[in-house]
Amino acid sequence: MGDPVNPLRIGLVGAGQISGAYLKTFPQLDNVRVTAVADLDPARAEATADTVPGARALTPAELLAAPDVDLVLNLTIPAAHAEIALAAVAAGKHVYGEKPLAADTTEARQVLDAAARAGVRVGCAPDTVLGTGVQTARAQLDAGAIGRPVAATAFMVTPGHERWHPAPEFYYRPGGGPLLDMGPYYLTALVTMLGPVRRVVGMSATPQPTRTVGSGPNAGTSFPVQVATHVTGVLEHADGVLSTLMMSFDIWAGQLPRIEVYGLEGSLSVPDPNGFDGQVSRFHASRQEWTPVPESGGYRGASRGYGVSDLARALATGGPHRADGELAYHVLDVMESLLAAAESGQAVEVGSSCARPAAVPLDARPEEQ
């Protein structure tokens, strides 16, 4: 199971907007195959299943019980992540979910503990860090290309998703906000490159008490904001590197870098971690200019779903998978700790840690490693 001869059979739960990205990727990968689709809206499940050869539409309960589903791909809204994951684990299925792993660390730990007892695996987005962008940057850092890292910055600014999303309310309820929505991309990249985080300080704000839907049938409808929409903080990594983070739904535009890493001998510019590739650039003290770095790590041409294929490979070989539950849990713990620090005005120790995932060699295929 999980190899090209016996591909991992996937049951997709939640046929919403992000499901299309996964379904576009899976036909490119030999070790995974979608066999079932479920959604609270049966018509949407049917319409999605019709686009996938060999897949059928089921109710969520039917999918969880289906003998031809090995892994549940959990693409529901964040508030339902733990419920679906726990049900899948109870049914003896592996789980791979969209980020965050759960609405909070209490639920997330329940999922991981249940999976450990059941002997099944948990994976979680983002898998963007498996692409050539972040992996090339990691390869540079591992090779000492800018000397010992001492600091990093990570910035994500936007005026808010309500401008384009027809039902954006969940982004502004508990479990949403810029940190929990977009932070996993940036924090997973930082942990992949620089290792886990041990302590955080932060501040947050909610400048706009309401937002207005900008498109779709509910355009013009206002709704309340229940979470911080601008969060900034400093993360102390276990090896002493200090990362400055800013996540905002309150800024129209900026010329800030997505991610930069600063070492004793130079600096590294890292592309948008919400994508899989992009140009990495390096500034070195000996050359005194920014120069492009050739791709030197990562899955070429990767897209959403490569983390599932990497998990399938790990099942076939018995090794670890990279976009794993403990990494996702640590990232969620860092985000919770940062929000707690912002509320208390005090530094907060991060209770969890995680192993730094194995690097992805350049030109590797997830089903062949």
Phi, psi and chi 1 to 4 in degrees:
 res  aa     phi    psi   chi1   chi2   chi3   chi4
   1 MET       -  131.8 -179.7  176.9   65.0      -
   2 GLY    93.8   16.6      -      -      -      -
   3 ASP  -125.4  170.8   56.4   50.7      -      -
   4 PRO   -58.3  -28.4  -27.3   36.7      -      -
   5 VAL   -77.8  -40.8  176.5      -      -      -
   6 ASN  -125.0   78.7  -61.2  -66.6      -      -
   7 PRO   -64.4  150.7   21.0  -31.1      -      -
   8 LEU   -67.0  126.6 -171.5   69.7      -      -
   9 ARG   -91.4  124.8  -61.9  168.4  -62.3 -178.8
  10 ILE  -110.6  132.7  -62.3  169.1      -      -
  11 GLY  -108.9  117.4      -      -      -      -
  12 LEU   -92.0  124.3 -174.8  155.8      -      -
  13 VAL  -114.2  117.9  179.6      -      -      -
  14 GLY   104.2   85.6      -      -      -      -
  15 ALA   -91.7   46.3      -      -      -      -
  16 GLY   -86.0 -157.4      -      -      -      -
  17 GLN   -61.0  -41.7 -169.3  166.6    8.7      -
  18 ILE   -73.6  -19.3 -166.7   62.0      -      -
  19 SER   -61.2  -32.5   65.6      -      -      -
  20 GLY   -60.6  -35.2      -      -      -      -
  21 ALA   -65.9  -42.7      -      -      -      -
  22 TYR   -66.0  -44.1  -75.8   86.1      -      -
  23 LEU   -68.6  -23.2  -66.1  175.0      -      -
  24 LYS   -74.5  -31.2 -176.3  177.8  179.7 -179.2
  25 THR   -81.4  -42.2  -61.1      -      -      -
  26 PHE   -55.1  -37.4  -73.3  147.0      -      -
  27 PRO   -61.9  -17.4  -25.8   36.3      -      -
  28 GLN   -82.7   -9.3  -53.6  167.2   22.4      -
  29 LEU  -115.3  129.6  -59.8  166.1      -      -
  30 ASP   -81.9  -16.3  -64.6  -26.2      -      -
  31 ASN  -104.1   11.7   63.4  -15.9      -      -
  32 VAL  -136.5  150.7  -65.4      -      -      -
  33 ARG  -151.7  130.0  176.9  166.7   59.8   90.3
  34 VAL   -83.0  125.1  176.2      -      -      -
  35 THR  -112.1  -19.4   56.3      -      -      -
  36 ALA  -152.4  151.6      -      -      -      -
  37 VAL  -134.0  134.8  176.8      -      -      -
  38 ALA  -134.8  149.6      -      -      -      -
  39 ASP  -157.8  154.3 -167.1  -86.2      -      -
  40 LEU   -62.7  -24.0  -69.4  177.2      -      -
  41 ASP   -98.3  103.3 -179.7   -8.8      -      -
  42 PRO   -57.4  -34.5  -23.0   33.9      -      -
  43 ALA   -66.0  -38.5      -      -      -      -
  44 ARG   -68.7  -38.2 -173.8  158.6   68.5  173.1
  45 ALA   -61.8  -44.0      -      -      -      -
  46 GLU   -61.4  -46.2  -71.5  -83.2    1.7      -
  47 ALA   -63.4  -38.9      -      -      -      -
  48 THR   -70.8  -44.6  -58.4      -      -      -
  49 ALA   -60.3  -32.9      -      -      -      -
  50 ASP   -64.4  -20.7  -74.2  -14.3      -      -
  51 THR   -88.8   -5.0   68.5      -      -      -
  52 VAL  -117.1  108.9 -177.6      -      -      -
  53 PRO   -56.5  128.6  -24.8   34.7      -      -
  54 GLY    86.3   -4.5      -      -      -      -
  55 ALA   -95.7  153.6      -      -      -      -
  56 ARG  -130.0  155.0   64.7 -160.7 -169.6  -76.9
  57 ALA   -87.3  133.3      -      -      -      -
  58 LEU  -134.2  166.6  -59.4  174.1      -      -
  59 THR   -76.3  160.4   66.6      -      -      -
  60 PRO   -55.0  -41.5  -30.2   37.6      -      -
  61 ALA   -64.5  -40.9      -      -      -      -
  62 GLU   -64.5  -40.0  -71.0  170.5  -21.0      -
  63 LEU   -64.5  -43.2 -175.4  146.0      -      -
  64 LEU   -62.7  -28.8  -68.6  169.8      -      -
  65 ALA   -92.8   -6.9      -      -      -      -
  66 ALA   -66.8  129.6      -      -      -      -
  67 PRO   -71.4  -17.5   23.9  -32.5      -      -
  68 ASP   -99.2   25.5   62.6  -16.8      -      -
  69 VAL  -119.2  116.1  170.4      -      -      -
  70 ASP   -94.3  -33.3  -55.7  -48.0      -      -
  71 LEU  -134.6  134.2  176.4  142.2      -      -
  72 VAL   -95.0  119.7  172.4      -      -      -
  73 LEU   -90.2  107.2  177.8   57.4      -      -
  74 ASN   -93.5   97.0 -174.4    2.6      -      -
  75 LEU  -111.2   28.9  -55.5 -176.6      -      -
  76 THR   -77.4  177.8   57.0      -      -      -
  77 ILE   -69.6  156.9   61.9  172.7      -      -
  78 PRO   -52.9  -36.6  -30.4   36.8      -      -
  79 ALA   -63.7  -22.8      -      -      -      -
  80 ALA  -101.5   -0.8      -      -      -      -
  81 HIS   -57.2  -49.6  -76.8 -178.4      -      -
  82 ALA   -67.3  -41.5      -      -      -      -
  83 GLU   -58.4  -48.1  176.7 -173.9   -2.2      -
  84 ILE   -69.2  -40.9  -63.9  -61.1      -      -
  85 ALA   -62.9  -44.0      -      -      -      -
  86 LEU   -64.7  -38.7  -74.4  169.1      -      -
  87 ALA   -65.9  -38.5      -      -      -      -
  88 ALA   -66.4  -44.7      -      -      -      -
  89 VAL   -61.6  -42.8  168.4      -      -      -
  90 ALA   -61.4  -27.6      -      -      -      -
  91 ALA   -86.7    3.5      -      -      -      -
  92 GLY    81.1   19.9      -      -      -      -
  93 LYS   -99.9  147.4  -45.1  -68.4 -170.8 -173.3
  94 HIS   -69.8  159.1  -54.4  -70.9      -      -
  95 VAL  -133.5  136.6 -178.4      -      -      -
  96 TYR  -132.0  126.3 -175.2   97.7      -      -
  97 GLY  -124.4  161.2      -      -      -      -
  98 GLU   -69.7  159.8 -102.0  -58.2  -44.9      -
  99 LYS   -79.1  155.1   48.7   76.1 -173.6  171.3
 100 PRO   -75.3  169.5   30.0  -35.2      -      -
 101 LEU   -57.0  -39.1 -180.0   58.7      -      -
 102 ALA  -157.6  176.6      -      -      -      -
 103 ALA   -67.3  -28.3      -      -      -      -
 104 ASP  -153.4  172.1   56.0   46.5      -      -
 105 THR   -70.0  -27.2   51.0      -      -      -
 106 THR   -62.1  -49.5  -61.0      -      -      -
 107 GLU   -64.8  -39.8  -70.0 -173.4  -12.4      -
 108 ALA   -63.5  -41.0      -      -      -      -
 109 ARG   -65.7  -35.9 -179.7   47.1   60.2 -168.9
 110 GLN   -59.7  -41.8  -68.9  172.0   -6.2      -
 111 VAL   -63.8  -47.9  170.7      -      -      -
 112 LEU   -65.8  -40.8  -65.0  180.0      -      -
 113 ASP   -66.4  -41.3  -71.5  -11.2      -      -
 114 ALA   -64.1  -40.1      -      -      -      -
 115 ALA   -65.3  -39.8      -      -      -      -
 116 ALA   -62.8  -41.7      -      -      -      -
 117 ARG   -66.2  -35.4  -69.7 -168.8  -61.6  -91.7
 118 ALA   -84.3  -11.5      -      -      -      -
 119 GLY    73.6   30.1      -      -      -      -
 120 VAL  -117.1  163.9  -62.9      -      -      -
 121 ARG   -99.2  151.8  -61.4 -152.1 -174.9 -157.4
 122 VAL  -122.4  126.2  175.7      -      -      -
 123 GLY  -121.9  161.1      -      -      -      -
 124 CYS  -155.1  141.4 -172.9      -      -      -
 125 ALA   -65.4  158.6      -      -      -      -
 126 PRO   -88.2  143.5   31.3  -34.9      -      -
 127 ASP  -102.0    7.9   54.9    0.5      -      -
 128 THR   -58.6  -28.2   48.9      -      -      -
 129 VAL   -69.5   -8.2  -65.5      -      -      -
 130 LEU   -86.6   -7.4  -55.1 -178.5      -      -
 131 GLY   -80.7 -178.2      -      -      -      -
 132 THR   -72.9  -21.7   53.6      -      -      -
 133 GLY   -63.9  -67.1      -      -      -      -
 134 VAL   -67.5  -36.7  169.3      -      -      -
 135 GLN   -69.3  -33.2  -71.2  -66.2  -38.3      -
 136 THR   -66.4  -42.6  -67.9      -      -      -
 137 ALA   -61.4  -42.6      -      -      -      -
 138 ARG   -61.8  -43.9  174.0 -178.0  173.5  153.5
 139 ALA   -59.7  -38.3      -      -      -      -
 140 GLN   -62.9  -45.5  -71.9  -74.9  -58.4      -
 141 LEU   -64.4  -43.4  -66.6  170.0      -      -
 142 ASP   -64.4  -28.3  -70.2   -9.7      -      -
 143 ALA   -85.5   -2.3      -      -      -      -
 144 GLY    76.2   26.5      -      -      -      -
 145 ALA   -66.2  -22.8      -      -      -      -
 146 ILE  -122.9   20.3   61.3  169.3      -      -
 147 GLY    74.2 -167.8      -      -      -      -
 148 ARG   -67.9  124.6  178.5  168.2   64.7   86.3
 149 PRO   -65.1  140.0  -19.6   32.4      -      -
 150 VAL  -122.5  -22.9  -64.4      -      -      -
 151 ALA  -159.7  164.7      -      -      -      -
 152 ALA  -153.1  158.8      -      -      -      -
 153 THR  -128.3  148.4   52.9      -      -      -
 154 ALA  -145.6  118.3      -      -      -      -
 155 PHE  -129.1  134.8  -62.6  101.8      -      -
 156 MET  -136.4  114.8 -170.4  -69.0  -57.7      -
 157 VAL  -128.1  136.2  -61.2      -      -      -
 158 THR  -156.8  154.2  173.4      -      -      -
 159 PRO   -76.8   -5.0   25.6  -33.7      -      -
 160 GLY   125.4  148.9      -      -      -      -
 161 HIS   -77.7  -11.5  -63.3  -20.7      -      -
 162 GLU   -66.9  -15.4   71.4  -84.2   10.0      -
 163 ARG   -64.8  -32.4  -67.6  173.6  -55.4  129.5
 164 TRP  -122.6  -25.0   55.4  -91.4      -      -
 165 HIS   -83.6  129.3 -160.7  -68.5      -      -
 166 PRO   -73.3  -15.8   25.6  -34.2      -      -
 167 ALA  -139.4   70.0      -      -      -      -
 168 PRO   -87.2    2.6   34.2  -35.9      -      -
 169 GLU   -56.0  -37.4  -69.5   86.6  -10.5      -
 170 PHE   -65.6  -21.1   73.5   93.4      -      -
 171 TYR   -67.8  -17.7  -72.8  113.8      -      -
 172 TYR  -116.3   14.3  -62.5   91.0      -      -
 173 ARG  -107.8  167.7  -66.7  172.5 -178.3  158.0
 174 PRO   -51.4  133.1  -30.8   37.5      -      -
 175 GLY    97.9  -10.6      -      -      -      -
 176 GLY  -109.8 -150.4      -      -      -      -
 177 GLY    89.9  163.8      -      -      -      -
 178 PRO   -64.4  -32.3   24.3  -35.2      -      -
 179 LEU   -68.8  -51.3 -177.3   61.3      -      -
 180 LEU   -73.7  -26.5  -72.5  172.3      -      -
 181 ASP   -78.8  -54.5  175.0   44.1      -      -
 182 MET  -104.0  -20.9  -64.0  -60.5  -66.0      -
 183 GLY   -54.9  -37.7      -      -      -      -
 184 PRO   -56.7  -33.5  -31.0   38.1      -      -
 185 TYR   -64.0  -46.8  -63.7  105.9      -      -
 186 TYR   -74.6  -42.9  -68.9   78.0      -      -
 187 LEU   -69.8  -38.4  -72.6  167.3      -      -
 188 THR   -63.7  -38.0  -55.6      -      -      -
 189 ALA   -64.8  -44.2      -      -      -      -
 190 LEU   -63.1  -42.5  -70.8  172.3      -      -
 191 VAL   -68.2  -38.8  171.7      -      -      -
 192 THR   -61.4  -39.7  -64.6      -      -      -
 193 MET   -84.6  -39.3  -67.3 -173.4  -66.3      -
 194 LEU  -118.4   -4.6  -58.4  170.5      -      -
 195 GLY    93.3  175.3      -      -      -      -
 196 PRO   -66.5  166.4   24.4  -34.2      -      -
 197 VAL  -107.8  137.8  176.3      -      -      -
 198 ARG  -110.4  -22.0   66.2 -175.0  176.7 -162.8
 199 ARG  -154.4  147.6 -175.8  169.6   58.7  162.9
 200 VAL  -138.2  152.9  -60.8      -      -      -
 201 VAL  -130.2  155.4  -65.4      -      -      -
 202 GLY  -168.7  169.4      -      -      -      -
 203 MET  -143.0  156.2  -61.5 -171.9   75.6      -
 204 SER  -147.0  164.2   64.8      -      -      -
 205 ALA  -152.9  158.5      -      -      -      -
 206 THR  -130.8   81.2  -52.2      -      -      -
 207 PRO   -65.6  -28.0  -20.4   33.3      -      -
 208 GLN  -116.7  115.0  -56.9  175.7   68.7      -
 209 PRO   -72.7  -20.4   25.9  -34.1      -      -
 210 THR  -134.9  159.5   62.0      -      -      -
 211 ARG  -130.7  162.0  -61.2  -81.4  176.7  143.2
 212 THR  -125.5  128.3  -58.4      -      -      -
 213 VAL   -62.9  130.5 -179.4      -      -      -
 214 GLY  -101.9   -8.4      -      -      -      -
 215 SER  -151.8  167.2   63.6      -      -      -
 216 GLY    83.7 -172.8      -      -      -      -
 217 PRO   -65.5  -21.5   22.2  -33.3      -      -
 218 ASN  -102.1   15.9  -64.1  -40.6      -      -
 219 ALA   -55.1  135.5      -      -      -      -
 220 GLY    93.3  -10.3      -      -      -      -
 221 THR   -81.8  132.2  -57.7      -      -      -
 222 SER   -97.8  153.6  -65.5      -      -      -
 223 PHE  -146.9  156.6   57.5   90.4      -      -
 224 PRO   -77.9  151.4   27.9  -35.0      -      -
 225 VAL   -99.1  124.8  175.3      -      -      -
 226 GLN  -113.0    5.1  -57.7  175.1   38.0      -
 227 VAL  -135.7  164.8  -65.1      -      -      -
 228 ALA   -66.8  132.6      -      -      -      -
 229 THR  -109.5    0.8   53.4      -      -      -
 230 HIS  -140.7  116.9 -175.2   98.8      -      -
 231 VAL  -129.9  131.6 -178.8      -      -      -
 232 THR  -136.9  149.4 -173.3      -      -      -
 233 GLY  -169.6  175.6      -      -      -      -
 234 VAL  -122.9  132.0  177.5      -      -      -
 235 LEU  -110.1  130.6  -37.7  172.5      -      -
 236 GLU  -101.2  112.1 -178.3 -174.0   27.4      -
 237 HIS   -74.1  162.2  -67.2  -97.3      -      -
 238 ALA   -59.7  -28.5      -      -      -      -
 239 ASP   -95.0    9.5   63.7   -4.7      -      -
 240 GLY    98.3   -9.8      -      -      -      -
 241 VAL   -62.9  138.8  175.5      -      -      -
 242 LEU  -108.8  118.7  -60.0  179.2      -      -
 243 SER  -107.2  131.3  -69.6      -      -      -
 244 THR   -99.5  127.1  -59.4      -      -      -
 245 LEU  -121.0  137.9 -177.2   77.7      -      -
 246 MET  -139.7  121.4 -176.2  172.0   76.6      -
 247 MET  -124.0  124.1  -57.2  -79.7  113.3      -
 248 SER  -143.9  138.6 -176.4      -      -      -
 249 PHE  -104.6   21.5  -77.3  171.2      -      -
 250 ASP  -126.4   15.1  -67.5  -65.5      -      -
 251 ILE  -125.6  127.1  -63.8  176.3      -      -
 252 TRP   -71.2  -41.6  -83.4   99.6      -      -
 253 ALA  -159.7  158.6      -      -      -      -
 254 GLY  -159.1  157.8      -      -      -      -
 255 GLN  -111.4   24.0  -66.6 -175.7  -41.2      -
 256 LEU   -73.7  152.4  -60.5  168.5      -      -
 257 PRO   -69.6  152.7   27.4  -35.4      -      -
 258 ARG   -64.8  -64.3  -61.9  -72.3 -172.6  172.5
 259 ILE  -140.1  134.8  -64.6  179.2      -      -
 260 GLU  -130.4  145.9  -75.1 -174.0   -8.8      -
 261 VAL  -120.3  134.9 -177.8      -      -      -
 262 TYR  -116.7  124.9  -48.6  108.1      -      -
 263 GLY  -116.4  175.3      -      -      -      -
 264 LEU   -68.5  -17.3  -67.7  177.0      -      -
 265 GLU  -119.0    2.3  -62.0  173.5   15.9      -
 266 GLY   167.4 -168.0      -      -      -      -
 267 SER  -135.9  157.8  -59.3      -      -      -
 268 LEU  -130.7  127.5 -157.6   63.0      -      -
 269 SER   -99.4  124.1  176.5      -      -      -
 270 VAL  -110.4  134.7 -175.7      -      -      -
 271 PRO   -70.5  171.0   23.4  -32.2      -      -
 272 ASP   -51.2  118.1 -176.5   -3.6      -      -
 273 PRO   -75.2   -2.1   29.8  -35.9      -      -
 274 ASN   -79.7   -6.9 -167.3   20.6      -      -
 275 GLY  -116.4  172.7      -      -      -      -
 276 PHE   -97.0  -22.4  -73.4   80.9      -      -
 277 ASP  -128.8 -152.0   50.8   18.6      -      -
 278 GLY   117.0  163.7      -      -      -      -
 279 GLN   -83.7  126.3 -178.4   64.6   60.3      -
 280 VAL   -94.6  135.9  175.5      -      -      -
 281 SER  -126.4  151.2  -61.8      -      -      -
 282 ARG  -129.9  139.6 -177.5 -178.4   66.3 -165.9
 283 PHE  -114.4  126.3 -178.9   99.1      -      -
 284 HIS  -121.8  144.3 -164.0  -89.0      -      -
 285 ALA   -58.2  -29.7      -      -      -      -
 286 SER   -76.3  -18.9   63.8      -      -      -
 287 ARG  -115.3  -27.3 -169.1  165.9 -179.4  178.0
 288 GLN    61.3   36.1  -63.5  -76.7  -55.7      -
 289 GLU  -158.4  156.7   63.7  179.1   -5.4      -
 290 TRP   -80.1  131.4  -73.3   97.3      -      -
 291 THR  -130.6  142.3   57.8      -      -      -
 292 PRO   -65.6  146.0  -17.1   30.0      -      -
 293 VAL  -107.5  127.3  173.9      -      -      -
 294 PRO   -63.6  152.0  -16.9   29.1      -      -
 295 GLU   -56.4  131.7  -69.2 -179.5  -16.5      -
 296 SER  -139.8   13.9   53.1      -      -      -
 297 GLY  -172.7  158.1      -      -      -      -
 298 GLY   104.5  161.2      -      -      -      -
 299 TYR   -75.6  117.2  -65.4  130.1      -      -
 300 ARG   -71.7  139.5  -86.7 -163.5  171.7  121.1
 301 GLY    70.0   19.0      -      -      -      -
 302 ALA   -69.8  157.5      -      -      -      -
 303 SER  -155.0  175.2   49.8      -      -      -
 304 ARG   -58.3  126.0  -82.7  173.3  172.5   80.0
 305 GLY   121.7  -17.3      -      -      -      -
 306 TYR   -64.1  -29.0  -94.3   63.5      -      -
 307 GLY   -65.1  -34.8      -      -      -      -
 308 VAL   -66.9  -43.3 -179.4      -      -      -
 309 SER   -64.7  -38.0 -177.4      -      -      -
 310 ASP   -63.9  -38.1 -174.1   81.2      -      -
 311 LEU   -65.4  -41.4 -170.6  155.6      -      -
 312 ALA   -61.4  -41.8      -      -      -      -
 313 ARG   -59.7  -43.9  169.5 -156.8   55.2   80.6
 314 ALA   -63.8  -37.7      -      -      -      -
 315 LEU   -62.9  -39.6  -76.6  169.9      -      -
 316 ALA   -70.1  -32.3      -      -      -      -
 317 THR   -99.5  -15.5   62.6      -      -      -
 318 GLY    83.0    5.3      -      -      -      -
 319 GLY   -92.0 -178.4      -      -      -      -
 320 PRO   -77.4  153.4   28.9  -34.6      -      -
 321 HIS  -102.5  157.5   58.6  -74.1      -      -
 322 ARG   -85.8  -48.4  -66.4  179.6  173.5   89.3
 323 ALA   -84.0   70.1      -      -      -      -
 324 ASP   -99.9  171.0   73.3   -5.8      -      -
 325 GLY   -66.2  -35.6      -      -      -      -
 326 GLU   -68.5  -36.7  -68.9  -64.2  -19.1      -
 327 LEU   -63.6  -46.8  171.0   60.2      -      -
 328 ALA   -63.5  -37.3      -      -      -      -
 329 TYR   -64.1  -44.3  179.6   89.8      -      -
 330 HIS   -62.4  -42.6  179.1   62.6      -      -
 331 VAL   -61.6  -42.8  166.7      -      -      -
 332 LEU   -63.1  -40.0 -180.0   57.8      -      -
 333 ASP   -63.0  -41.6 -164.8   10.4      -      -
 334 VAL   -61.2  -43.1  171.4      -      -      -
 335 MET   -66.0  -44.6  -65.7 -171.2  -66.8      -
 336 GLU   -60.5  -42.8  -84.2 -166.6    3.3      -
 337 SER   -63.8  -39.1  -60.6      -      -      -
 338 LEU   -64.8  -42.5 -177.0   54.2      -      -
 339 LEU   -66.0  -37.3  -68.0  174.1      -      -
 340 ALA   -66.2  -39.1      -      -      -      -
 341 ALA   -64.7  -39.9      -      -      -      -
 342 ALA   -64.1  -37.4      -      -      -      -
 343 GLU   -73.2  -39.0 -175.0  173.3  -12.7      -
 344 SER   -88.2  -22.9   68.8      -      -      -
 345 GLY    76.8   12.7      -      -      -      -
 346 GLN  -120.7  155.4  -56.2  -68.0  -39.0      -
 347 ALA   -66.3  143.5      -      -      -      -
 348 VAL  -123.5  129.3  171.3      -      -      -
 349 GLU   -77.3  133.5  -59.9  -73.5  -26.7      -
 350 VAL   -82.4  123.6  178.8      -      -      -
 351 GLY   -74.7  -21.9      -      -      -      -
 352 SER  -107.4  169.3   67.2      -      -      -
 353 SER  -144.2 -177.0 -172.7      -      -      -
 354 CYS  -162.3  160.7   66.7      -      -      -
 355 ALA   -76.1  143.6      -      -      -      -
 356 ARG   -72.6  123.1 -168.3  170.0  173.4 -126.2
 357 PRO   -60.0  152.1  -18.6   30.5      -      -
 358 ALA   -61.3  144.1      -      -      -      -
 359 ALA   -65.9  153.9      -      -      -      -
 360 VAL  -100.3  117.2  179.4      -      -      -
 361 PRO   -64.1  148.1  -16.9   29.6      -      -
 362 LEU   -63.5  140.5 -173.9   64.5      -      -
 363 ASP    70.2   11.4  -69.8  -29.3      -      -
 364 ALA   -71.6  154.0      -      -      -      -
 365 ARG  -114.3  134.7  -69.4  -75.2  -62.0  172.1
 366 PRO   -59.4  -32.3   17.9  -30.1      -      -
 367 GLU   -82.3   -5.7   65.2  -92.3   35.5      -
 368 GLU  -110.4   -9.5  -64.2  171.7   -8.6      -
 369 GLN   -75.1      -  -72.6 -169.6   71.7      -
